[in-house]
Each structure stands twice: as structure tokens, then as C-alpha cells.
């Protein structure tokens, strides 16, 4: 596979590979595509498996983050934007329009994500702990030629 999320699904359909990694929202985009389209065929060719880690761990989750800089000239408006982004209407947009997992409790998953992937048990391991192994992980990626 070439490494893009949709490319992985395409290559699974084409028999080039059997396993790949992709972000969950691409699954929703492909499975929500027009019936008969290439993207829909790619989405229909895959089965989603959520890896979970030992000792009660869950699945690793990428996050989208936002912050207000200490020197922000429009701090009040920036805070209003952040408050909107975590509001119920905005989180519904994230879930329904972009197939994202909402961060706000009580906001429903998009039905495609709910049926295909379901609720997540988030791995509680702090990102700072994972970051300690960045150099070793990078060396392993180079050793096995992951990006070739």
C-alpha cells in the first residue's frame, strides 16, 4: 500500500496487502460514498479491527486539539470559538459530517461509524509515556523500510 488511508483500503481490495492502518473517519467516508463508486468498493472490502492493549488498555486514539496562545490579541473570541467547538451542535457536526468520534458525552456517533466500528475504549496510556519511545520506534520504521 502507498500509505494513504484510502489507498490502504484500495490495495486490500486489489489483493496487494491483507492488513493496513487507517483513521476511522476514512472508513465512514468510504462506506458512506455513493453505491458503486470506487471509494464505496474500497470501504466494503475492509473489516475494521480495533486493537486493544493488555492489562485493561484500550485502543490508541488520535486527537484534534485547539488552544489559545498566551499572547492572542483576540482572546475572548478565541475562547468563544473553543467553547463552540466542544458544544453539542459542533460535536454533532464532527460526528455526522466528518465521521469523527465526538469528545462530548451524549453526542451520538454517525450510524456508519456506530455499525462499522462502534464505541471506543480509549487507551489510558498518556501520550507523554508513548513519546518516550519515539526514537526507538523511528529506528524500527527505518530498519524495516516501512515507508518504502
N, C-alpha and C positions, 0 to 999 in steps of 0.2 A: 504494500500500500504506500501511497505517496505521503501520507501523514495528515492530510486534511480529514476532518470528521466525516464529511460526505464521501470522500474518496475511500475511506476505510470500508464503509457500507457497500459502495460500488464494487470494490475489489473482493469483498466477501461474496457478493452475488456472482462475480466473474470467476470465482474459484482461484483467485490469486493468493488469497490468505483465508485462514479459518477464524482468526481472532483479531480483534482490534480494540483500540480505546477511542471513545468519543464522548463529547459532552452531551448531557441528557437533552438539552433543548434542540440539538440537531435531530435527535430521534423524533421529537414532536414535529419538527419542520418537515422531515421526510415522510413520516406516516400521515401527516396532515395535508400532504400535497395532493394535487389532482389525481384521481384514479387513472392509472395507465401511464402517468408521467415517469420519467427515469427516476426522479427523486422518490416517488412512491414505491417503485420496484426495489430500490435500494433499501428503503425503510422496511419493506415487507420481507426482505431477505435476512434480516438480522433478528437475533434473540438477545435481549438485554439481560445481563447478569450483573448484579451488584456485588462487588467483592466486599466481604466484611473481614475484619481483623480479629485475631484471637483475643481471648480474655475480655469478652464483652464489648470489644470495639465495634464500630460501625463502618460506614463507607466514607472514604475521603470526599470532601465537598469543596469545590472551588467557590469562591465568593466574589461578588462585586462590592466594592467599598466606595465610600464617599466621605469626605471630611471638609472642614472649614479651616483654611490656613489662619494661623495666628494673626497675620498681617492683612487679612482680607478687608478690602475697602468697603464692601457691602455685606458685612457680617450678618445683619438682621435678615436680609433677603436670602443669603446663603443658608441660614438656619431654616428659614421657611421652606426652601427647596428640599432640604434634607427631611424635614418633617413631612412634606408631601410625599416624598419617595417611599416612606415607610407607612403611609396612610393606607387604609383599606382600598380605596379606589385605585391608587397607583399599584399596589401589590396585586390587585385583580388584573390590571393591565399586564404586568410582568408575567403572571401565570397564564392568562388567556391569549395574549397576542404574541408572546415570545417563548411560551412553553418553559418558563423558568419556575423553579421552586420558590414560592413566596416565603419571605422571612417573617411575615406577620402571622401569628397563630389565628386560626379561624378562616383564613382565606383558602378557598378550595383550589386544588390542583386542576389544571386543564384535564378534561376527560381522557385525552390520548395519553398523557403522561401518567395519569392515575391508573389506567388499564395496562399500559406497557411496562411501567417501572414501579409505580406505587409509591407509598410513603417511604421516606428515608430514615434510617437510623444513622445519625451523623457520628462519625468517629470523634471521640472527645480529645484525641491527642492534639495538643496545642501546636500551631504552625511553627512556633519557635523551636520546639523539640524536633520537628521534621527538618527544619533548616540546618540543624547541626550536622546533618548527613549530606548536605548539598555537594560538597567536594567529592565525596566517595561515589555518590550517585552519578555525578558528571563524568568521573573517571570510568565508571562502568558503562555508561552510554557510549563513550569514546571507544572503549575496549571491544564492545560487541558490534560497533558500527551501526547503531540504532538509526541514525539519520542518513544512512547510505542506501 
